[in-house]
């Protein structure tokens, strides 16, 4: 498929396997047990082409088409139709109801679309955002489900030449205004091939993709939409809300389909293990799950262990869960361990990690192995000197390959800083320039990649470095909920504050208070013992109180601001 595009591949699928099912969407809003709606390859291609013809006159090649639609088949058609029309797709979530969605506003201002693709169910929420800018008229608003996209059009209808850019993947904006990562057709295809080479070395058809991840997120777009098209296998999808309402649905869908490929962040494994009953799994078998990509946030070994134990009785393969590292600037995928063995967690001495060194030990801080990076290239670099670090020395992770984006949309300065890095005196076989600076800290040990956290999130308490992911993992083991570790500057002194989401447990106010006291004490002691740092304040809050990004990552800067403003509503007074 060299020099191909997802549109070209879709056309081939429609020609070679027209009547086979391409996508099935399970709608749990219509019915608690789910209503299935499917499209064959021929139907999907016809709808995409017809939408492209409808979009003629609503923009030129390279103009942006923002997608603001609910998760479903219409969203997929909107994405593919925009590409077929030669437009640059911009996947987004439907604006938040009842309040002004600042992220949607920021993206629309940045992308300056000529058209907004939506559905009749949410159009009233979308129209207020389709406003003119200083330099551009208001974009057209097109309701996908109001169009006749199944009719056969005249074969002589004019078709527009395509854009080299496939879509703009906007970052979550956890520490800045959202920036649009420019993803080309070459980036997309290359990254899919890299994933296949890592995940499925004995590549055989057929497979089935099962996904509930949001299409507007990079992992959700690749897993839920693109992977099935490139692979030519069916995709079974539902919505994030459907999963959150009843995590057992994910398990049931994986058990009901052959040779399943799926993906999810760490928190999803926690929810599925805790909220899937034996009754939910009655008569089901998970033995045909090929792999589940575990990415987007820190992989917790205890979470994976609990998940494997919970579903072992249903023959879930312990080797199926594959910790994976990636980022939108590299399309999505960078590294993962190969198939055939369970997720590998290695222990390292915490004090050595704080000092920038990695030393293996039998007990200590457990880190997931992301395998031996093959393709794309990965190097650990000292960000100050731009020289490569030797093994076991922590530095910034730099990435090089055709999956790496050309930069951020209309942000030349940030693009040069992030995508145009040069390695000083590179080692043999290492390119000198065009390196992506990921902003992530990691190291190589025995040839394998390990990640310790974000440079911007590094906690410095009393002159020592600490990685918030490690502290949060320690606390979450006690609370069984999300945690946020942040450094607060108080009178020129840094202090560690941990915000912990907990549920009220107890039959009386006294029992609830005692449970909160135990959590505070246990969390403080565990962090002190495991990481050698004192917790100055443990803030217990209700589930959902910690601000997170669209991919589920903790927005630590927002946590700092909220703590300083007294914005957290403490459960313990």
C-alpha positions in Angstrom: 0.0 0.0 0.0 3.0 2.3 -0.5 2.0 5.9 -1.3 -1.6 5.0 -0.8 -4.3 6.7 1.2 -7.2 5.6 3.3 -9.6 6.6 0.5 -7.8 4.5 -2.0 -7.8 1.5 0.3 -11.5 2.0 0.9 -12.2 2.0 -2.8 -10.3 -1.2 -3.1 -12.3 -2.8 -0.3 -15.6 -1.8 -1.9 -14.4 -3.4 -5.2 -13.0 -6.6 -3.7 -15.3 -7.3 -0.8 -18.4 -5.1 -1.5 -21.0 -7.1 0.5 -18.9 -7.9 3.6 -19.6 -5.9 6.7 -17.2 -3.0 7.3 -18.6 -1.4 10.4 -21.2 -2.3 13.0 -22.2 0.3 15.6 -24.0 -0.8 18.8 -26.3 2.0 19.9 -27.1 1.5 23.6 -29.1 4.8 23.9 -32.0 3.3 21.9 -32.0 0.1 23.9 -30.1 -1.0 27.0 -29.0 -4.2 25.3 -27.9 -2.4 22.1 -29.2 -1.9 18.6 -26.8 -2.8 15.9 -26.5 -0.9 12.6 -24.0 -2.0 10.0 -22.5 -0.8 6.7 -20.9 -3.0 4.1 -17.8 -1.8 2.3 -19.8 -0.9 -0.8 -22.3 1.1 1.3 -19.6 2.9 3.2 -17.7 3.8 0.0 -20.9 5.0 -1.7 -21.9 7.2 1.2 -18.4 8.7 1.4 -18.3 9.5 -2.3 -21.8 11.0 -2.2 -20.9 13.1 0.7 -17.8 14.3 -1.1 -20.0 15.3 -4.0 -22.4 17.2 -1.7 -19.4 19.1 -0.3 -18.4 20.5 -3.7 -18.6 24.3 -3.6 -18.2 24.3 0.1 -14.4 24.7 0.0 -11.3 24.0 -2.1 -8.7 21.3 -1.7 -7.0 21.7 1.6 -9.8 23.6 3.3 -10.8 22.2 6.7 -14.0 20.3 7.5 -14.7 20.1 11.2 -16.6 17.1 12.4 -18.9 17.8 15.4 -21.1 14.7 15.5 -22.0 11.9 18.0 -20.1 8.7 17.9 -21.5 6.5 15.2 -21.6 5.5 11.5 -22.3 9.1 10.5 -19.1 10.3 12.1 -17.1 7.7 10.1 -18.9 8.7 6.9 -18.2 12.4 7.7 -14.5 11.7 8.2 -14.1 9.6 5.0 -16.3 11.9 3.0 -14.2 14.9 3.9 -11.0 13.1 2.8 -12.7 12.0 -0.4 -13.6 15.6 -1.1 -10.0 16.7 -0.8 -10.7 18.5 2.5 -8.7 18.3 5.7 -10.8 16.6 8.3 -10.8 17.9 11.9 -12.3 15.4 14.3 -13.9 16.9 17.4 -16.3 16.0 20.1 -19.9 17.4 20.2 -19.9 20.7 22.2 -20.7 20.3 25.9 -24.4 20.9 26.5 -25.6 23.9 28.6 -22.2 25.5 28.8 -19.9 27.2 26.3 -17.2 24.7 25.1 -14.0 26.7 25.1 -12.0 23.9 23.4 -14.4 23.7 20.4 -14.3 27.5 20.1 -10.5 27.5 20.2 -10.2 24.8 17.6 -12.7 26.4 15.2 -10.8 29.7 15.4 -7.5 28.0 14.7 -8.7 25.7 11.9 -11.0 28.2 10.1 -13.1 25.5 8.5 -15.3 26.1 5.5 -17.8 23.4 6.6 -18.9 21.8 9.8 -20.3 18.2 9.5 -22.8 17.2 12.1 -26.2 15.4 12.6 -29.7 16.5 13.1 -29.7 15.2 16.7 -27.0 17.8 17.8 -27.2 20.5 15.2 -28.8 23.0 17.5 -25.8 22.7 19.9 -23.4 23.0 16.9 -24.8 26.0 15.0 -23.8 28.6 17.7 -20.1 27.7 17.1 -20.3 28.1 13.3 -19.4 31.8 13.4 -17.5 34.0 11.0 -13.9 35.1 11.8 -12.1 38.3 11.0 -10.7 36.7 7.7 -13.3 34.1 6.9 -17.1 33.7 6.4 -19.1 31.5 8.7 -18.7 27.8 7.8 -21.5 25.9 6.2 -23.3 23.4 8.5 -24.1 20.1 6.9 -26.4 17.5 8.6 -25.1 14.2 7.4 -28.2 12.2 8.2 -30.4 14.6 6.3 -28.7 13.8 3.0 -29.5 11.0 0.5 -26.1 9.3 0.6 -27.2 5.8 -0.6 -28.3 6.8 -4.1 -26.2 5.9 -7.1 -24.9 9.1 -8.6 -23.9 9.7 -12.2 -20.5 8.2 -12.8 -19.3 11.4 -14.6 -19.7 13.5 -11.5 -16.6 15.7 -11.0 -14.2 14.6 -8.3 -11.7 16.8 -6.6 -8.0 16.1 -6.3 -6.9 15.1 -2.8 -4.9 17.0 -0.2 -1.6 15.6 1.1 -2.9 16.3 4.6 -5.5 13.8 5.9 -6.6 15.5 9.1 -5.6 17.8 12.0 -5.4 16.0 15.3 -5.9 18.6 18.0 -4.1 18.1 21.2 -6.0 18.0 24.5 -4.8 21.4 25.6 -3.9 20.2 29.1 -1.1 22.7 29.4 -1.8 25.1 26.5 -4.3 26.2 23.8 -5.1 23.1 21.6 -2.7 22.8 18.7 -3.5 20.9 15.5 -1.1 18.2 14.6 -0.9 17.9 10.9 -1.3 14.3 9.9 -0.6 13.4 6.3 -1.9 10.3 4.4 1.7 9.0 4.5 2.0 9.5 8.2 -1.3 7.6 8.7 -0.4 4.6 6.5 3.2 4.4 7.8 2.0 4.4 11.4 -0.5 1.6 10.7 2.2 -0.5 9.1 4.5 0.1 12.1 1.7 -1.0 14.5 1.0 -4.2 12.5 4.8 -5.0 12.3 4.9 -4.8 16.1 1.5 -6.2 17.2 0.9 -8.9 14.6 4.2 -10.2 13.3 2.5 -13.4 12.0 -0.1 -11.2 10.2 -3.1 -13.3 9.3 -6.7 -12.4 8.3 -9.3 -12.1 9.4 -9.3 -9.9 12.5 -12.1 -7.9 14.2 -11.6 -4.5 15.7 -13.7 -3.8 18.8 -13.6 -0.2 20.1 -15.5 2.3 22.3 -12.8 5.0 22.2 -13.8 8.4 21.0 -13.1 9.1 17.3 -11.8 12.6 18.1 -8.9 11.1 20.1 -5.8 9.8 18.2 -6.0 6.3 19.6 -9.8 6.1 19.0 -9.5 7.3 15.4 -6.8 4.8 14.6 -8.3 1.9 16.4 -12.0 2.6 15.8 -11.9 3.8 12.2 -8.6 3.5 10.3 -7.3 0.1 11.4 -10.3 -1.8 10.1 -10.2 -0.1 6.7 -6.4 -0.6 6.2 -6.7 -4.2 7.4 -9.9 -5.0 5.5 -11.6 -6.6 8.5 -14.8 -5.7 10.3 -15.0 -3.2 13.1 -17.5 -3.4 15.9 -17.8 0.0 17.7 -19.8 1.7 20.3 -19.6 5.0 22.3 -17.5 6.0 25.3 -20.7 6.7 27.2 -21.9 3.2 26.5 -18.7 1.8 28.0 -18.8 4.1 31.0 -22.4 3.3 31.7 -21.7 -0.5 31.6 -18.1 -1.6 31.2 -19.2 -5.2 30.8 -20.3 -4.2 27.2 -16.7 -4.0 26.2 -16.0 -7.5 27.5 -19.1 -8.9 25.9 -18.3 -7.4 22.5 -14.7 -8.8 22.7 -16.1 -12.3 23.6 -18.6 -12.2 20.8 -16.2 -11.6 17.9 -13.3 -13.5 16.5 -9.6 -12.6 16.8 -10.2 -9.3 18.5 -8.0 -6.3 18.4 -8.9 -3.5 20.8 -7.4 -0.6 22.7 -8.0 1.2 26.0 -6.3 3.4 28.6 -5.4 2.0 32.0 -8.5 3.2 33.8 -10.7 1.2 31.5 -9.2 -2.1 32.7 -9.9 -1.0 36.3 -13.5 -0.3 35.5 -14.1 -3.4 33.5 -12.6 -5.7 36.2 -14.5 -4.0 39.0 -17.9 -3.6 37.3 -18.3 -6.8 35.2 -20.2 -9.5 37.0 -20.2 -13.3 36.4 -23.8 -12.9 35.2 -22.5 -10.4 32.5 -20.0 -13.0 31.3 -22.3 -16.1 31.5 -21.6 -18.4 28.5 -18.9 -16.1 27.1 -15.3 -16.8 26.3 -12.4 -14.3 25.8 -9.9 -16.9 24.5 -10.0 -15.4 21.0 -8.8 -11.9 22.0 -5.6 -11.3 20.1 -4.4 -8.1 21.8 -5.5 -5.0 23.6 -3.3 -1.9 23.1 -3.0 -0.3 26.6 -1.9 3.3 26.1 -2.8 7.0 26.4 -2.0 7.0 30.2 0.4 5.4 32.6 0.1 1.6 32.7 -0.3 0.3 36.2 0.9 -3.2 36.8 -1.6 -3.9 39.6 -4.4 -2.9 37.2 -3.3 -5.3 34.5 -2.8 -8.1 37.1 -6.3 -7.6 38.5 -7.8 -7.6 35.0 -6.0 -10.8 34.0 -7.1 -12.5 37.2 -10.7 -11.3 36.9 -11.1 -12.8 33.4 -8.8 -15.8 33.6 -11.9 -18.0 34.2 -13.2 -16.8 30.8 -9.9 -17.8 29.1 -8.6 -14.3 28.6 -5.0 -14.6 27.4 -2.5 -13.1 29.8 -0.4 -12.1 26.8 -3.1 -10.1 25.2 -2.6 -6.8 27.0 0.2 -4.8 25.4 1.5 -1.6 27.0 2.0 0.9 24.2 3.6 4.3 24.0 2.7 7.0 21.5 1.6 10.5 21.0 -0.4 12.5 18.4 2.7 14.2 17.1 3.8 10.7 15.9 0.3 10.0 14.5 -0.3 7.8 17.5 2.0 4.8 17.8 5.7 4.8 18.8 6.6 1.6 20.7 5.2 -1.6 22.2 6.5 -5.0 23.2 6.1 -7.8 20.7 3.5 -10.6 20.9 3.7 -13.8 22.7 4.3 -12.9 26.4 2.5 -11.1 29.2 3.1 -7.4 29.8 6.5 -7.1 31.4 6.9 -4.9 34.5 10.5 -4.3 35.7 11.4 -2.8 39.2 13.9 0.0 39.5 15.4 1.6 42.6 13.4 4.8 43.3 16.3 6.9 44.6 18.3 6.1 41.5 15.4 7.1 39.3 15.1 10.4 41.2 18.8 11.0 40.5 18.3 10.3 36.7 19.7 6.8 36.7 17.9 3.4 36.2 19.0 0.4 38.2 17.0 -2.8 38.2 16.1 -4.4 41.5 13.7 -7.1 42.9 11.4 -4.6 44.6 11.0 -0.9 44.0 9.2 1.2 41.4 7.6 -1.0 38.7 7.7 0.3 35.2 6.2 -1.2 32.0 8.5 -2.3 29.3 7.6 -1.0 25.9 9.9 -3.5 24.2 12.8 -2.9 21.9 11.9 0.0 19.6 12.3 -1.0 16.0 10.3 1.3 13.7 10.1 4.3 14.2 13.5 5.1 15.6 13.7 6.1 19.2 16.6 7.7 21.0 17.1 9.0 24.6 18.6 12.5 24.5 19.9 15.0 27.0 17.6 17.9 26.2 20.2 20.4 27.4 23.1 19.2 25.2 21.2 17.4 22.4 23.5 14.4 22.8 22.4 10.8 23.1 22.3 9.3 26.6 23.8 5.9 27.3 21.7 3.1 28.5 20.1 3.4 32.0 20.4 7.2 31.9 17.1 9.1 31.9 16.6 11.7 29.2 14.0 13.0 26.8 12.5 10.5 24.3 13.1 11.6 20.7 11.4 9.9 17.7 12.3 9.8 14.0 10.3 8.2 11.1 7.7 8.8 8.4 5.0 8.5 10.9 6.1 11.8 12.6 4.0 14.8 11.6 5.4 17.7 9.7 4.3 20.0 12.6 1.5 22.0 14.1 -1.1 23.8 12.0 0.0 27.4 11.4 2.5 27.4 14.3 6.0 27.7 12.8 7.8 28.5 16.0 6.4 25.6 18.0 6.8 23.4 15.0 10.5 24.2 14.7 11.0 23.7 18.4 9.2 20.3 18.6 9.7 18.7 15.2 13.0 20.1 14.0 15.4 18.8 16.7 19.0 17.9 15.8 21.2 15.4 17.6 24.8 16.5 18.2 27.4 14.0 17.1 24.8 11.2 16.4 25.8 7.6 16.9 26.3 5.3 13.8 22.9 4.7 12.2 21.3 7.6 13.9 20.0 10.4 11.6 21.2 13.9 12.6 18.0 16.0 12.1 14.2 15.9 11.8 13.8 14.5 15.3 10.5 14.9 17.3 11.0 16.0 20.9 8.2 14.2 22.7 8.5 16.0 26.1 8.5 12.6 27.7 11.2 11.3 30.0 12.5 7.7 29.6 15.5 5.4 29.3 16.7 2.3 27.7 17.5 -0.7 29.8 18.7 -4.0 28.3 17.5 -2.6 24.9 14.0 -2.0 26.1 12.2 1.4 26.4 10.8 2.6 29.8 8.9 5.8 30.4 8.9 7.8 33.7 6.8 10.8 32.9 6.5 14.2 31.3 9.2 16.8 31.6 6.7 19.5 32.4 5.1 17.4 35.1 8.4 16.6 37.0 8.0 17.3 40.7 10.9 19.0 42.5 10.4 18.7 46.2 13.3 19.9 48.5 15.7 19.7 45.6 14.9 16.1 44.6 13.2 15.0 41.4 10.0 12.9 41.7 7.8 11.5 39.0 4.1 12.1 39.6 3.0 9.0 37.7 4.9 6.8 40.2 3.4 8.6 43.2 -0.1 8.5 41.7 0.2 4.7 41.0 1.2 4.1 44.7 -1.7 6.1 46.0 -4.2 4.6 43.6 -3.3 1.1 44.9 -4.7 2.2 48.2 -7.7 4.3 47.1 -8.6 2.3 44.0 -9.4 5.6 42.3 -7.7 8.3 40.3 -5.0 10.4 42.0 -3.1 13.5 41.1 0.3 14.4 42.6 1.4 18.0 42.3 4.0 20.3 43.8 2.7 23.5 45.4 5.1 26.3 46.1 4.4 27.8 49.6 6.7 30.5 51.0 9.3 29.6 48.4 9.3 26.0 49.5 7.8 23.1 47.4 5.4 20.8 49.1 3.8 17.6 47.8 0.1 17.5 47.6 -1.9 14.5 46.5 -5.5 14.8 45.4 -7.4 11.5 45.7 -10.7 10.5 44.3 -12.6 8.2 46.7 -16.1 6.9 47.3 -17.8 7.3 50.6 -17.9 3.9 52.4 -19.5 3.2 55.7 -22.9 2.8 57.4 -22.5 5.9 59.5 -20.8 9.2 59.5 -18.3 7.8 62.0 -17.4 4.9 59.7 -17.1 7.2 56.7 -14.7 9.5 58.6 -12.7 6.6 59.8 -12.3 5.2 56.3 -11.1 8.6 55.1 -8.6 8.8 57.9 -7.2 5.4 57.0 -6.8 6.4 53.4 -5.0 9.6 54.3 -2.6 7.7 56.6 -2.0 4.8 54.3 -1.4 7.1 51.3 1.1 9.3 53.3 3.0 6.2 54.6 3.1 4.5 51.3 4.4 7.5 49.4 7.0 8.1 52.1 8.2 4.5 52.1 8.2 4.0 48.3 9.4 7.3 47.2 11.2 8.9 50.1 9.1 12.1 50.1 6.6 13.5 52.6 3.1 14.3 51.6 2.1 17.6 53.1 -1.6 17.4 52.2 -3.9 14.6 51.1 -7.1 16.0 49.5 -10.0 13.5 49.4 -12.5 14.4 46.7 -15.5 12.7 45.0 -15.0 10.6 41.8 -14.8 12.9 38.7 -13.3 15.9 40.6 -9.8 15.7 39.2 -9.6 17.6 35.9 -8.4 15.3 33.0 -7.7 15.6 29.3 -9.9 14.0 26.6 -7.6 11.0 26.7 -7.9 10.6 30.5 -4.6 12.1 31.6 -4.5 14.2 34.7 -4.3 17.9 34.0 -1.8 18.6 36.8 -1.4 22.3 36.1 -5.2 22.7 36.5 -5.0 20.7 39.7 -2.4 23.1 41.1 -4.5 26.1 40.2 -7.7 24.6 41.7 -5.8 23.7 44.9 -4.4 27.2 45.3 -7.9 28.7 44.6 -9.5 26.4 47.1 -11.6 24.9 44.3 -11.5 21.2 45.4 -14.5 20.2 47.5 -13.0 18.1 50.2 -15.0 15.1 51.4 -13.3 15.1 54.8 -13.9 18.8 55.6 
